[in-house]
Amino acid sequence: MHPELNRTPPQIDTADWTEITIEYGRENLRVRVPPNCTTLSMKEIPFIADTRKAVEEALSRPIGSPPLEAIIRTKGKPPAELKAAVTVSDITRPVPYAGEGGILRPLLERLEAAGIPRKNIVIIVGNGMHRPSTAAERVEMFGDRIVQDYAVIDHDCEDGPSLTFI
């Protein structure tokens, strides 16, 4: 541990500080902030009754990009020879990937329907500086079927040889 981290911080009067809640994975963290801090939050978004339909529509009409099928056709190889990587958030982000209403299954099905074999699709957990995901967390995030049917790996920001700088 860095020596500076072992020092005790000076005493600060926090009596007038505000306690806020921060979502962090499956938990909420309660922290206190000075009164002059601005707390940012996400705007309320409407509930989507049929998430699968919404994801399918978004995949069919992406903003600023051709649909996946069109991109796959431009690669100059038969789709069966292509590989696809799908990057997802780690357990610290509350993204609804799993289940029938989850957002991951329609994307994976779209890739396969376009001709990319399941064995050529890898899901990369974008951990950033976080620790790797556990097997149980992967099942929680994606569901049993996806974990069984697809390769799932963790990004490791400290594994230089595995990284490509672009």
DSSP file (Angstrom, degrees, kcal/mol; ACC not computed):
  #  RESIDUE AA STRUCTURE BP1 BP2  ACC     N-H-->O    O-->H-N    N-H-->O    O-->H-N    TCO  KAPPA ALPHA  PHI   PSI    X-CA   Y-CA   Z-CA
    1    1 A M              0   0    0      0, 0.0     5,-0.1     0, 0.0     0, 0.0   0.000 360.0 360.0 360.0 144.3    0.0    0.0    0.0
    2    2 A H    >>  -     0   0    0      1,-0.1     3,-1.6     2,-0.0     4,-0.5  -0.454 360.0-127.3 -65.3 133.9    1.2    3.5   -0.7
    3    3 A P  G >4 S+     0   0    0      0, 0.0     3,-1.3     0, 0.0     4,-0.5   0.824 106.6  62.6 -54.8 -34.8    2.6    5.1    2.5
    4    4 A E  G >4 S+     0   0    0      1,-0.3     3,-0.9     2,-0.2    -2,-0.0   0.817  96.2  59.9 -61.6 -29.5    0.3    8.2    2.0
    5    5 A L  G <4 S+     0   0    0     -3,-1.6    -1,-0.3     1,-0.2    -3,-0.0   0.699  96.8  60.5 -74.1 -17.9   -2.8    6.0    2.3
    6    6 A N  G << S+     0   0    0     -3,-1.3    -1,-0.2    -4,-0.5    -2,-0.2   0.635  83.8  99.6 -82.1 -14.5   -1.7    4.9    5.8
    7    7 A R  S <  S-     0   0    0     -3,-0.9    -3,-0.0    -4,-0.5     0, 0.0  -0.456  80.4-115.9 -74.0 144.8   -1.8    8.5    7.2
    8    8 A T        -     0   0    0     -2,-0.1    -1,-0.1     1,-0.1     3,-0.1  -0.667  31.4-122.1 -79.3 128.6   -4.9    9.5    9.1
    9    9 A P        -     0   0    0      0, 0.0     3,-0.1     0, 0.0    -1,-0.1  -0.330  36.1 -92.9 -67.7 154.7   -6.8   12.3    7.4
   10   10 A P        -     0   0    0      0, 0.0     2,-0.2     0, 0.0     0, 0.0  -0.286  48.9 -92.9 -64.7 153.7   -7.3   15.6    9.3
   11   11 A Q        -     0   0    0     -3,-0.1     2,-0.4     2,-0.0    -3,-0.0  -0.496  45.2-169.5 -69.0 132.4  -10.5   15.9   11.3
   12   12 A I        -     0   0    0     -2,-0.2     2,-0.8    -3,-0.1    -1,-0.0  -0.983  25.8-121.9-126.0 135.3  -13.2   17.7    9.3
   13   13 A D        +     0   0    0     -2,-0.4     3,-0.2     1,-0.1    -2,-0.0  -0.676  34.9 170.9 -77.1 112.7  -16.5   18.9   10.7
   14   14 A T    >   +     0   0    0     -2,-0.8     3,-1.8     1,-0.2    -1,-0.1   0.177  38.9 114.8-108.6  15.8  -19.1   17.1    8.7
   15   15 A A  T 3  S+     0   0    0      1,-0.3    -1,-0.2     3,-0.0    -2,-0.0   0.838  82.5  41.7 -58.4 -35.2  -22.2   18.1   10.7
   16   16 A D  T 3  S+     0   0    0     -3,-0.2    -1,-0.3     2,-0.1     2,-0.1   0.315  90.7 116.5 -96.6  10.0  -23.7   20.1    7.9
   17   17 A W    <   -     0   0    0     -3,-1.8     2,-0.4    17,-0.1    -3,-0.1  -0.405  63.9-123.2 -76.0 156.1  -22.8   17.6    5.2
   18   18 A T  E     -A   33   0A   0     15,-2.5    15,-2.7    -2,-0.1     2,-0.5  -0.820  14.3-134.7-102.1 136.8  -25.6   15.8    3.3
   19   19 A E  E     -A   32   0A   0     -2,-0.4     2,-0.3    13,-0.2    13,-0.2  -0.788  28.8-179.8 -90.4 130.5  -26.0   12.1    3.1
   20   20 A I  E     -A   31   0A   0     11,-3.2    11,-2.4    -2,-0.5     2,-0.4  -0.871  23.2-127.2-126.0 161.8  -26.7   10.7   -0.3
   21   21 A T  E     -A   30   0A   0     -2,-0.3     2,-0.5     9,-0.2     9,-0.2  -0.922  18.9-166.7-111.5 133.0  -27.2    7.2   -1.7
   22   22 A I  E     -A   29   0A   0      7,-3.1     7,-3.3    -2,-0.4     2,-0.3  -0.980  21.0-128.9-120.6 125.4  -25.2    5.8   -4.6
   23   23 A E  E     +A   28   0A   0     -2,-0.5     2,-0.3     5,-0.2     5,-0.2  -0.567  31.5 174.6 -70.4 131.7  -26.2    2.7   -6.4
   24   24 A Y  E >   -A   27   0A   0      3,-3.3     3,-2.1    -2,-0.3     2,-0.2  -0.839  57.0 -59.3-143.5 100.5  -23.2    0.3   -6.7
   25   25 A G  T 3  S-     0   0    0     67,-1.9    67,-0.1    -2,-0.3    -1,-0.1  -0.452 118.5 -18.1  62.6-128.6  -23.9   -3.1   -8.1
   26   26 A R  T 3  S+     0   0    0     -2,-0.2    -1,-0.3    -3,-0.1     2,-0.2   0.461 130.8  67.9 -86.5  -2.0  -26.5   -4.9   -6.0
   27   27 A E  E <  S-A   24   0A   0     -3,-2.1    -3,-3.3    65,-0.0     2,-0.5  -0.681  72.5-130.3-117.3 166.3  -26.0   -2.5   -3.1
   28   28 A N  E     -A   23   0A   0     -5,-0.2     2,-0.4    -2,-0.2    -5,-0.2  -0.975  19.0-150.7-114.4 132.1  -26.5    1.1   -2.2
   29   29 A L  E     -A   22   0A   0     -7,-3.3    -7,-3.1    -2,-0.5     2,-0.6  -0.864   5.3-149.8-100.7 135.1  -23.6    3.1   -0.7
   30   30 A R  E     +A   21   0A   0     -2,-0.4     2,-0.3    -9,-0.2    -9,-0.2  -0.922  25.4 169.5-105.8 122.3  -24.4    5.9    1.7
   31   31 A V  E     -A   20   0A   0    -11,-2.4   -11,-3.2    -2,-0.6     2,-0.4  -0.914  29.1-129.0-130.8 156.7  -21.9    8.7    1.6
   32   32 A R  E     -A   19   0A   0     -2,-0.3   -13,-0.2   -13,-0.2   -15,-0.0  -0.884  24.6-171.7-107.9 138.3  -21.7   12.2    3.0
   33   33 A V  E     -A   18   0A   0    -15,-2.7   -15,-2.5    -2,-0.4     6,-0.0  -0.926  30.9 -95.5-128.2 152.4  -20.9   15.2    0.9
   34   34 A P    >   -     0   0    0      0, 0.0     3,-1.8     0, 0.0   -17,-0.1  -0.230  38.9-111.3 -62.5 155.7  -20.1   18.8    1.6
   35   35 A P  T 3  S+     0   0    0      0, 0.0   -18,-0.1     0, 0.0    -2,-0.0   0.735 114.4  60.2 -63.9 -22.6  -23.1   21.3    1.3
   36   36 A N  T 3  S+     0   0    0      2,-0.1     2,-0.2     0, 0.0   -19,-0.0   0.378  82.6 109.6 -87.8   6.7  -21.6   23.0   -1.7
   37   37 A C    <   -     0   0    0     -3,-1.8     2,-0.5     1,-0.0    -4,-0.1  -0.567  64.1-137.2 -81.6 144.4  -21.6   19.8   -3.8
   38   38 A T        -     0   0    0     -2,-0.2     2,-0.6     2,-0.0    -2,-0.1  -0.899  15.0-144.3 -98.7 126.5  -23.9   19.3   -6.7
   39   39 A T        -     0   0    0     -2,-0.5     2,-0.3    -6,-0.0    -6,-0.0  -0.821  13.7-158.1 -94.5 120.9  -25.5   15.9   -6.8
   40   40 A L        +     0   0    0     -2,-0.6     2,-0.3     0, 0.0    -2,-0.0  -0.743  16.3 171.9 -96.3 145.2  -26.0   14.6  -10.3
   41   41 A S        -     0   0    0     -2,-0.3     2,-0.2     0, 0.0    -2,-0.0  -0.958  35.7 -94.1-146.4 165.2  -28.6   11.9  -11.1
   42   42 A M        -     0   0    0     -2,-0.3     2,-0.1     1,-0.1     3,-0.1  -0.524  43.8-111.7 -79.0 147.7  -30.1   10.2  -14.0
   43   43 A K        -     0   0    0     -2,-0.2     2,-0.2     1,-0.1    -1,-0.1  -0.439  40.3 -94.1 -74.1 154.5  -33.4   11.6  -15.3
   44   44 A E        -     0   0    0     -2,-0.1    -1,-0.1     1,-0.0     0, 0.0  -0.477  43.3-159.1 -67.0 136.1  -36.5    9.4  -14.9
   45   45 A I        -     0   0    0     -2,-0.2     3,-0.1    -3,-0.1     2,-0.0  -0.913  22.5-102.4-118.6 148.8  -37.1    7.3  -18.0
   46   46 A P        -     0   0    0      0, 0.0     2,-0.2     0, 0.0    -1,-0.0  -0.338  39.9-103.8 -69.1 149.9  -40.4    5.7  -18.9
   47   47 A F        -     0   0    0      1,-0.1     2,-0.7    -2,-0.0     0, 0.0  -0.500  28.7-137.0 -69.1 135.8  -41.0    2.0  -18.3
   48   48 A I        -     0   0    0     -2,-0.2     3,-0.4     1,-0.2    -1,-0.1  -0.884  10.9-162.2 -99.4 116.3  -40.7   -0.1  -21.4
   49   49 A A  S    S+     0   0    0     -2,-0.7     2,-0.6     1,-0.3    -1,-0.2   0.897  85.3  30.5 -66.4 -42.3  -43.5   -2.7  -21.4
   50   50 A D     >  +     0   0    0      1,-0.2     4,-2.1     2,-0.1    -1,-0.3  -0.798  66.9 174.4-121.8  87.7  -41.9   -5.0  -24.0
   51   51 A T  H  > S+     0   0    0     -2,-0.6     4,-2.7    -3,-0.4     5,-0.2   0.875  78.7  56.1 -64.5 -37.7  -38.2   -4.7  -23.7
   52   52 A R  H  > S+     0   0    0      1,-0.2     4,-2.7     2,-0.2    -1,-0.2   0.934 108.9  47.0 -60.4 -45.1  -37.5   -7.4  -26.3
   53   53 A K  H  > S+     0   0    0      1,-0.2     4,-2.5     2,-0.2    -1,-0.2   0.908 112.2  50.8 -62.3 -42.0  -39.5   -5.6  -28.9
   54   54 A A  H  X S+     0   0    0     -4,-2.1     4,-2.2     2,-0.2    -2,-0.2   0.900 111.7  46.9 -63.5 -41.6  -37.8   -2.3  -28.1
   55   55 A V  H  X S+     0   0    0     -4,-2.7     4,-2.5     2,-0.2     5,-0.2   0.921 111.6  51.1 -66.5 -43.4  -34.3   -3.9  -28.4
   56   56 A E  H  X S+     0   0    0     -4,-2.7     4,-1.9    -5,-0.2    -2,-0.2   0.913 111.1  48.6 -59.6 -42.9  -35.3   -5.6  -31.7
   57   57 A E  H  X S+     0   0    0     -4,-2.5     4,-1.9     2,-0.2    -1,-0.2   0.906 111.2  49.7 -64.0 -41.5  -36.5   -2.2  -33.0
   58   58 A A  H  < S+     0   0    0     -4,-2.2    -2,-0.2     1,-0.2    -1,-0.2   0.887 111.5  48.6 -65.4 -38.7  -33.3   -0.5  -31.9
   59   59 A L  H  < S+     0   0    0     -4,-2.5     9,-0.5     1,-0.2    -1,-0.2   0.832 112.3  49.5 -69.3 -31.9  -31.2   -3.2  -33.6
   60   60 A S  H  < S+     0   0    0     -4,-1.9    -2,-0.2     1,-0.2    -1,-0.2   0.821 125.5  26.3 -75.3 -31.7  -33.2   -2.9  -36.8
   61   61 A R  S  < S-     0   0    0     -4,-1.9    -1,-0.2    -5,-0.2    -2,-0.1  -0.552  81.0-178.1-132.3  67.9  -32.9    0.8  -36.9
   62   62 A P    >   -     0   0    0      0, 0.0     3,-0.6     0, 0.0     2,-0.6  -0.299  32.9-110.0 -67.0 153.6  -29.7    1.9  -35.1
   63   63 A I  T 3  S-     0   0    0      1,-0.2    -2,-0.0    -5,-0.1    -5,-0.0  -0.746  94.2  -5.9 -86.2 122.0  -28.9    5.6  -34.9
   64   64 A G  T 3  S+     0   0    0     -2,-0.6    -1,-0.2     1,-0.1     0, 0.0   0.658 121.6  75.9  74.1  17.3  -26.0    6.7  -37.0
   65   65 A S  S <  S-     0   0    0     -3,-0.6    -1,-0.1     0, 0.0     3,-0.1  -0.993  81.2-107.8-154.1 149.6  -25.0    3.2  -38.1
   66   66 A P        -     0   0    0      0, 0.0    -5,-0.1     0, 0.0     5,-0.1  -0.398  54.5 -86.9 -69.7 160.3  -26.2    0.5  -40.6
   67   67 A P    >>  -     0   0    0      0, 0.0     4,-1.9     0, 0.0     3,-0.6  -0.242  41.9-103.6 -62.5 159.5  -27.9   -2.5  -39.0
   68   68 A L  H 3> S+     0   0    0     -9,-0.5     4,-2.9     1,-0.2     5,-0.2   0.880 120.4  57.8 -51.4 -43.9  -25.6   -5.4  -37.9
   69   69 A E  H 3> S+     0   0    0      1,-0.2     4,-1.8     2,-0.2    -1,-0.2   0.888 107.2  47.6 -58.7 -39.9  -26.6   -7.5  -40.9
   70   70 A A  H <> S+     0   0    0     -3,-0.6     4,-0.9     2,-0.2    -1,-0.2   0.891 111.6  50.0 -68.5 -39.4  -25.4   -4.8  -43.3
   71   71 A I  H >< S+     0   0    0     -4,-1.9     3,-0.8     1,-0.2     4,-0.3   0.919 109.2  52.1 -64.1 -43.2  -22.1   -4.4  -41.4
   72   72 A I  H >< S+     0   0    0     -4,-2.9     3,-1.4     1,-0.3     5,-0.4   0.880 104.6  56.4 -61.4 -38.8  -21.5   -8.1  -41.5
   73   73 A R  H >< S+     0   0    0     -4,-1.8     3,-0.6     1,-0.3    -1,-0.3   0.750 102.1  57.4 -65.6 -23.1  -22.0   -8.2  -45.2
   74   74 A T  T << S+     0   0    0     -4,-0.9    -1,-0.3    -3,-0.8    -2,-0.2   0.479  81.2  88.5 -86.6  -1.2  -19.3   -5.6  -45.7
   75   75 A K  T <  S-     0   0    0     -3,-1.4    -1,-0.2    -4,-0.3    -2,-0.1   0.595  90.8-128.3 -78.8 -10.2  -16.6   -7.6  -44.0
   76   76 A G  S <  S+     0   0    0     -3,-0.6    -3,-0.1     1,-0.2    -2,-0.1   0.607  77.4  86.1  77.8  10.2  -15.5   -9.4  -47.2
   77   77 A K  S    S-     0   0    0     -5,-0.4    -1,-0.2     0, 0.0    -2,-0.2  -0.941  90.8 -89.9-134.3 157.5  -15.7  -12.9  -45.7
   78   78 A P    >   -     0   0    0      0, 0.0     3,-2.4     0, 0.0     4,-0.5  -0.467  42.3-118.2 -61.6 141.2  -18.6  -15.4  -45.3
   79   79 A P  G >  S+     0   0    0      0, 0.0     3,-1.4     0, 0.0    36,-0.1   0.819 112.3  66.2 -52.9 -32.2  -20.3  -14.7  -42.0
   80   80 A A  G 3  S+     0   0    0      1,-0.3    35,-0.1    36,-0.2    36,-0.1   0.701 101.1  50.2 -64.9 -17.4  -19.4  -18.2  -40.8
   81   81 A E  G <  S+     0   0    0     -3,-2.4    -1,-0.3     2,-0.1     2,-0.1   0.507  94.6  95.3 -96.2  -5.9  -15.7  -17.2  -40.8
   82   82 A L    <   -     0   0    0     -3,-1.4     2,-0.4    -4,-0.5    38,-0.0  -0.439  60.6-147.7 -85.1 158.5  -16.2  -14.0  -38.8
   83   83 A K        -     0   0    0     -2,-0.1     2,-0.4    33,-0.1    38,-0.2  -0.937  10.2-160.1-120.8 148.7  -15.8  -13.5  -35.1
   84   84 A A  E     -b  121   0B   0     36,-2.6    38,-2.6    -2,-0.4     2,-0.5  -0.992   4.9-161.0-132.1 138.6  -17.8  -11.1  -33.0
   85   85 A A  E     -b  122   0B   0     -2,-0.4     2,-0.6    36,-0.2    38,-0.2  -0.974   4.1-163.7-117.3 131.2  -17.1   -9.6  -29.5
   86   86 A V  E     -b  123   0B   0     36,-2.6    38,-2.8    -2,-0.5     2,-0.4  -0.965  10.9-151.3-115.1 116.7  -19.8   -8.1  -27.4
   87   87 A T  E     +b  124   0B   0     -2,-0.6     2,-0.3    36,-0.2    38,-0.2  -0.755  19.5 177.9 -92.5 132.9  -18.6   -5.9  -24.6
   88   88 A V  E     -b  125   0B   0     36,-2.7    38,-3.5    -2,-0.4     2,-0.1  -0.852  30.2 -99.3-128.5 162.8  -20.8   -5.7  -21.5
   89   89 A S  E     -b  126   0B   0     -2,-0.3    38,-0.1    36,-0.2     2,-0.1  -0.338  38.7-114.0 -75.5 162.2  -20.6   -3.9  -18.1
   90   90 A D    >   -     0   0    0     36,-0.6     3,-1.9    35,-0.1     5,-0.2  -0.227  43.8 -79.9 -87.4-174.6  -19.5   -5.7  -15.0
   91   91 A I  T 3  S+     0   0    0      1,-0.3    -1,-0.1     3,-0.1    -2,-0.0   0.648 120.7  72.8 -63.8 -16.8  -21.6   -6.5  -11.9
   92   92 A T  T 3  S+     0   0    0    -67,-0.1   -67,-1.9   -68,-0.1    -1,-0.3   0.589  88.5  69.9 -77.2  -7.7  -21.2   -2.9  -10.6
   93   93 A R  S <  S-     0   0    0     -3,-1.9     2,-2.1   -69,-0.2   -69,-0.1  -0.941  82.5-134.0-112.8 127.2  -23.6   -1.6  -13.3
   94   94 A P        +     0   0    0      0, 0.0    -3,-0.1     0, 0.0    -2,-0.1  -0.452  45.6 155.2 -80.5  72.9  -27.3   -2.4  -13.1
   95   95 A V        -     0   0    0     -2,-2.1     2,-1.9    -5,-0.2     3,-0.3  -0.860  46.0-129.1-101.9 131.2  -27.8   -3.4  -16.7
   96   96 A P        +     0   0    0      0, 0.0     7,-2.5     0, 0.0     8,-0.2  -0.505  54.1 140.9 -81.9  77.6  -30.7   -5.8  -17.5
   97   97 A Y        +     0   0    0     -2,-1.9     7,-1.2    44,-0.4     8,-0.7   0.861  47.4  76.0 -81.8 -37.7  -28.9   -8.3  -19.6
   98   98 A A  S    S+     0   0    0     43,-0.8    45,-0.2    -3,-0.3     3,-0.2  -0.230  76.1  19.4 -84.6 161.6  -30.5  -11.6  -18.4
   99   99 A G  S >  S-     0   0    0     43,-0.4     3,-1.4     1,-0.2     6,-0.3   0.023  99.5 -53.8  82.1 177.3  -33.8  -13.2  -19.0
  100  100 A E  T 3  S+     0   0    0      1,-0.3    -1,-0.2     5,-0.1   -48,-0.0   0.828 139.1  44.5 -62.0 -33.9  -36.5  -13.0  -21.6
  101  101 A G  T 3  S+     0   0    0     -3,-0.2    -1,-0.3   -50,-0.1    -2,-0.2   0.403  92.2 117.1 -90.3   2.9  -36.8   -9.3  -21.2
  102  102 A G    <   -     0   0    0     -3,-1.4    -5,-0.3     1,-0.1    -4,-0.1  -0.264  66.6-133.6 -72.6 158.9  -33.0   -8.8  -21.1
  103  103 A I  S  > S+     0   0    0     -7,-2.5     4,-0.6     1,-0.1    -6,-0.2   0.576  93.7  63.7 -90.1 -10.0  -31.1   -6.8  -23.7
  104  104 A L  H  > S+     0   0    0     -7,-1.2     4,-2.2    -8,-0.2     3,-0.4   0.910  90.7  60.4 -83.4 -43.4  -28.3   -9.3  -24.4
  105  105 A R  H  > S+     0   0    0     -8,-0.7     4,-2.7    -6,-0.3     5,-0.2   0.898 102.3  52.0 -55.5 -47.5  -30.2  -12.3  -25.9
  106  106 A P  H  > S+     0   0    0      0, 0.0     4,-1.9     0, 0.0    -1,-0.2   0.876 110.8  49.1 -60.1 -35.3  -31.7  -10.3  -28.9
  107  107 A L  H  X S+     0   0    0     -4,-0.6     4,-2.1    -3,-0.4    -2,-0.2   0.933 112.4  46.8 -67.1 -46.0  -28.3   -9.1  -29.9
  108  108 A L  H  X S+     0   0    0     -4,-2.2     4,-2.1     1,-0.2    -1,-0.2   0.907 112.8  49.7 -62.7 -42.3  -26.7  -12.5  -29.7
  109  109 A E  H  X S+     0   0    0     -4,-2.7     4,-2.6    -5,-0.2    -1,-0.2   0.870 108.7  53.3 -64.1 -36.8  -29.6  -14.0  -31.7
  110  110 A R  H  X S+     0   0    0     -4,-1.9     4,-1.5    -5,-0.2    -2,-0.2   0.908 108.3  49.8 -65.2 -42.6  -29.2  -11.3  -34.3
  111  111 A L  H  <>S+     0   0    0     -4,-2.1     5,-2.0     1,-0.2    -2,-0.2   0.919 113.8  45.4 -61.9 -43.8  -25.5  -12.1  -34.7
  112  112 A E  H ><5S+     0   0    0     -4,-2.1     3,-1.7     1,-0.2    -2,-0.2   0.902 109.5  54.1 -67.6 -40.7  -26.3  -15.8  -35.1
  113  113 A A  H 3<5S+     0   0    0     -4,-2.6    -1,-0.2     1,-0.3    -2,-0.2   0.802 103.4  58.3 -63.1 -27.9  -29.1  -15.2  -37.6
  114  114 A A  T 3<5S-     0   0    0     -4,-1.5    -1,-0.3    -5,-0.2    -2,-0.2   0.508 129.9 -96.4 -80.2  -4.2  -26.7  -13.1  -39.7
  115  115 A G  T < 5S+     0   0    0     -3,-1.7    -3,-0.2     1,-0.3    -2,-0.1   0.423  80.0 134.4 108.8  -0.5  -24.5  -16.2  -39.9
  116  116 A I      < -     0   0    0     -5,-2.0    -1,-0.3   -35,-0.1   -36,-0.2  -0.727  57.0-123.9 -82.8 120.0  -21.9  -15.8  -37.2
  117  117 A P    >   -     0   0    0      0, 0.0     3,-2.1     0, 0.0     4,-0.2  -0.284  13.4-120.7 -64.5 147.4  -21.6  -19.1  -35.4
  118  118 A R  G >  S+     0   0    0      1,-0.3     3,-1.8     2,-0.2    33,-0.3   0.862 113.4  61.1 -53.2 -39.0  -22.2  -19.1  -31.7
  119  119 A K  G 3  S+     0   0    0      1,-0.3    -1,-0.3    31,-0.1    31,-0.0   0.666 101.7  54.6 -66.4 -14.2  -18.7  -20.5  -31.2
  120  120 A N  G <  S+     0   0    0     -3,-2.1   -36,-2.6   -37,-0.0     2,-0.5   0.300  91.0  89.0-100.4   8.0  -17.3  -17.4  -32.8
  121  121 A I  E <   -b   84   0B   0     -3,-1.8    30,-1.0   -38,-0.2     2,-0.4  -0.921  54.8-175.7-109.3 127.1  -19.1  -15.0  -30.5
  122  122 A V  E     -bc  85 151B   0    -38,-2.6   -36,-2.6    -2,-0.5     2,-0.6  -0.966  17.6-144.6-122.6 139.4  -17.4  -13.9  -27.2
  123  123 A I  E     -bc  86 152B   0     28,-3.1    30,-2.8    -2,-0.4     2,-0.6  -0.901  16.0-158.8-101.1 124.1  -18.8  -11.8  -24.5
  124  124 A I  E     -bc  87 153B   0    -38,-2.8   -36,-2.7    -2,-0.6     2,-0.7  -0.917  10.1-143.0-109.2 119.2  -16.2   -9.5  -22.9
  125  125 A V  E     -bc  88 154B   0     28,-3.2    30,-2.7    -2,-0.6     2,-1.5  -0.714  15.2-142.4 -79.8 114.4  -16.9   -8.2  -19.4
  126  126 A G  E     +b   89   0B   0    -38,-3.5   -36,-0.6    -2,-0.7    -1,-0.1  -0.615  32.8 165.2 -82.1  88.2  -15.6   -4.6  -19.4
  127  127 A N    >   -     0   0    0     -2,-1.5     3,-2.5     1,-0.3     2,-0.3   0.686  17.2-168.5 -78.8 -19.7  -14.2   -4.5  -15.9
  128  128 A G  T 3  S-     0   0    0      1,-0.3    29,-0.7    -3,-0.1    -1,-0.3  -0.533  76.5 -20.7  61.1-124.6  -12.1   -1.4  -16.2
  129  129 A M  T 3  S+     0   0    0     -2,-0.3    -1,-0.3    27,-0.1    -2,-0.1   0.360 115.5 110.5 -95.1   3.7  -10.0   -1.4  -13.1
  130  130 A H  S <  S-     0   0    0     -3,-2.5    -3,-0.1     1,-0.1     3,-0.1  -0.296  77.9 -93.2 -75.7 164.2  -12.4   -3.7  -11.2
  131  131 A R        -     0   0    0      1,-0.1    -1,-0.1    25,-0.1    -2,-0.0  -0.242  54.1 -82.9 -67.8 162.8  -11.6   -7.3  -10.3
  132  132 A P        -     0   0    0      0, 0.0    -1,-0.1     0, 0.0     2,-0.1  -0.274  51.3-100.9 -64.2 156.0  -12.7  -10.1  -12.6
  133  133 A S        -     0   0    0     -3,-0.1     2,-0.2    -8,-0.1    21,-0.1  -0.427  32.5-126.5 -75.1 153.7  -16.2  -11.4  -12.4
  134  134 A T     >  -     0   0    0     -2,-0.1     4,-2.1     1,-0.1     5,-0.2  -0.568  24.4-109.3 -93.0 164.4  -17.0  -14.6  -10.6
  135  135 A A  H  > S+     0   0    0      1,-0.2     4,-1.9     2,-0.2     5,-0.2   0.898 121.3  51.3 -58.8 -41.3  -18.9  -17.5  -12.1
  136  136 A A  H  > S+     0   0    0      1,-0.2     4,-2.3     2,-0.2    -1,-0.2   0.889 108.3  51.3 -65.5 -39.0  -21.9  -16.7   -9.9
  137  137 A E  H  > S+     0   0    0      2,-0.2     4,-2.8     1,-0.2    -1,-0.2   0.881 107.2  53.8 -65.8 -37.6  -21.9  -13.0  -11.0
  138  138 A R  H  X>S+     0   0    0     -4,-2.1     4,-2.9     2,-0.2     5,-0.6   0.919 109.7  47.0 -62.8 -43.0  -21.8  -14.0  -14.6
  139  139 A V  H  X5S+     0   0    0     -4,-1.9     4,-2.0     1,-0.2    -2,-0.2   0.917 113.4  49.4 -64.1 -41.9  -24.9  -16.2  -14.1
  140  140 A E  H  <5S+     0   0    0     -4,-2.3   -42,-0.2     1,-0.2    -2,-0.2   0.913 117.0  41.0 -62.2 -43.0  -26.6  -13.4  -12.2
  141  141 A M  H  <5S+     0   0    0     -4,-2.8   -43,-0.8    -5,-0.1   -44,-0.4   0.902 134.9  14.0 -73.1 -41.9  -25.8  -10.8  -14.9
  142  142 A F  H  <5S-     0   0    0     -4,-2.9   -43,-0.4    -5,-0.2     4,-0.4   0.639 102.5-115.5-114.0 -19.4  -26.5  -12.9  -18.0
  143  143 A G     X< -     0   0    0     -4,-2.0     4,-1.8    -5,-0.6     5,-0.2  -0.041  34.9 -77.7  94.1 157.5  -28.4  -16.0  -16.9
  144  144 A D  H  > S+     0   0    0      1,-0.2     4,-2.4     2,-0.2     5,-0.2   0.905 124.0  54.1 -57.1 -47.3  -27.5  -19.7  -17.1
  145  145 A R  H  > S+     0   0    0      1,-0.2     4,-2.7     2,-0.2    -1,-0.2   0.918 109.5  45.5 -60.8 -47.1  -28.2  -20.2  -20.8
  146  146 A I  H  > S+     0   0    0     -4,-0.4     4,-2.0     1,-0.2    -1,-0.2   0.918 113.6  49.8 -64.2 -42.1  -25.9  -17.4  -22.0
  147  147 A V  H  < S+     0   0    0     -4,-1.8    -1,-0.2     1,-0.2    -2,-0.2   0.875 116.7  42.5 -64.0 -36.6  -23.1  -18.5  -19.6
  148  148 A Q  H  < S+     0   0    0     -4,-2.4    -2,-0.2    -5,-0.2    -1,-0.2   0.853 119.8  42.2 -75.5 -34.6  -23.4  -22.1  -20.8
  149  149 A D  H  < S+     0   0    0     -4,-2.7     2,-0.3    -5,-0.2    -2,-0.2   0.654 112.8  45.9 -91.8 -17.5  -23.8  -21.3  -24.5
  150  150 A Y  S  < S-     0   0    0     -4,-2.0     2,-0.4    -5,-0.2   -28,-0.1  -0.912  82.2-107.2-129.8 152.0  -21.2  -18.5  -25.1
  151  151 A A  E     -c  122   0B   0    -30,-1.0   -28,-3.1   -33,-0.3     2,-0.5  -0.646  37.1-169.7 -72.9 129.8  -17.6  -17.8  -24.2
  152  152 A V  E     +c  123   0B   0     -2,-0.4     2,-0.3   -30,-0.2   -28,-0.2  -0.991   9.8 171.6-125.1 123.5  -17.5  -15.1  -21.5
  153  153 A I  E     -c  124   0B   0    -30,-2.8   -28,-3.2    -2,-0.5     2,-0.4  -0.888  28.3-121.6-128.5 160.5  -14.2  -13.5  -20.6
  154  154 A D  E     -c  125   0B   0     -2,-0.3     2,-0.2   -30,-0.2   -28,-0.2  -0.852  24.4-122.4-101.9 136.1  -13.1  -10.6  -18.4
  155  155 A H        -     0   0    0    -30,-2.7     2,-0.5    -2,-0.4   -28,-0.2  -0.542  23.6-158.0 -67.8 139.8  -11.1   -7.7  -19.8
  156  156 A D    >   -     0   0    0     -2,-0.2     3,-1.8     3,-0.1     6,-0.2  -0.909   9.4-168.0-126.4 103.0   -7.8   -7.3  -17.9
  157  157 A C  T 3  S+     0   0    0    -29,-0.7    -1,-0.1    -2,-0.5   -28,-0.1   0.639  87.7  55.2 -67.2 -13.6   -6.4   -3.8  -18.1
  158  158 A E  T 3  S+     0   0    0      1,-0.1     2,-1.2    -3,-0.1    -1,-0.3   0.420  82.6  90.0 -99.6   1.5   -3.1   -4.9  -16.6
  159  159 A D    X   +     0   0    0     -3,-1.8     3,-1.6     1,-0.2     4,-0.5  -0.650  54.9 178.4 -97.4  77.0   -2.5   -7.7  -19.2
  160  160 A G  G >  S+     0   0    0     -2,-1.2     3,-1.8     1,-0.3    -1,-0.2   0.846  73.1  57.4 -49.5 -46.4   -0.6   -5.6  -21.8
  161  161 A P  G 3  S+     0   0    0      0, 0.0    -1,-0.3     0, 0.0    -2,-0.1   0.769 105.1  53.0 -60.9 -23.6    0.1   -8.4  -24.2
  162  162 A S  G <  S+     0   0    0     -3,-1.6     2,-0.3    -6,-0.2    -2,-0.2   0.550  97.8  85.9 -86.7  -5.3   -3.7   -9.1  -24.6
  163  163 A L    <   -     0   0    0     -3,-1.8     2,-0.5    -4,-0.5    -6,-0.0  -0.681  60.1-156.0-101.1 149.0   -4.5   -5.5  -25.4
  164  164 A T        -     0   0    0     -2,-0.3     2,-0.5     0, 0.0    -2,-0.0  -0.990  15.1-142.3-120.2 124.6   -4.5   -3.7  -28.7
  165  165 A F              0   0    0     -2,-0.5    -2,-0.0     1,-0.1     0, 0.0  -0.748 360.0 360.0 -89.7 127.7   -4.0    0.1  -28.6
  166  166 A I              0   0    0     -2,-0.5    -1,-0.1     0, 0.0     0, 0.0   0.342 360.0 360.0-127.3 360.0   -6.1    1.9  -31.2
